[in-house]
Amino acid sequence: MSSMVLSGDTSGAVTLTVPLVAGTNTITFPASTGTVLTTANSGQCMAWVCYNGVGQAIRASYNVSSVTYNGTGNYIVNFTNAMADANYATIVNGTLDINTGTSQYFAGMTASAGTPTTKTTTQVGVASINSAFGYTNTQQMSVAVFR
């Protein structure tokens, strides 16, 4: 049985070829072109980012241009290429509370009294909440967007 092959080209596109029992399956991830990601990409991770929850320095990402700090534990993840619509799923995970060294109870989409959650085709708001249910900065945040 052959092994998986990951290859790229000069445009930035990446192709993954996976051996199957009956043949192979090839998945191509196009280069970032500034175009809107369509529902034809449905079921794929459309964007992800791992960043420092204090300085918002992006450690690694795909389709994320920047992270905006809105105050303690409150962030906006900005997409490089817009989503087809705002009907995507967001998965958020925070690590240790920078102030106490304790684990987070919750990391998810942001919302506050009288303010709707930021969730558009170009950005999504996320938050890190500690065990006392207060916003807190974390050492590391991870966000993945699926559509």
Secondary structure, 3 states (H helix, E strand, C coil): CCCCEEEECCCCCEEEEEEECCEEEEEEECCCCCCCCCHHHCCCEEEEEEECCCCCCEEEEECEEEEEECCCCEEEEEECCCCCCCCCEEEEEECCECCCCCCCCEEEECCECCECCCECCCEEEEEEECCCCCECCECCEEEEEEC
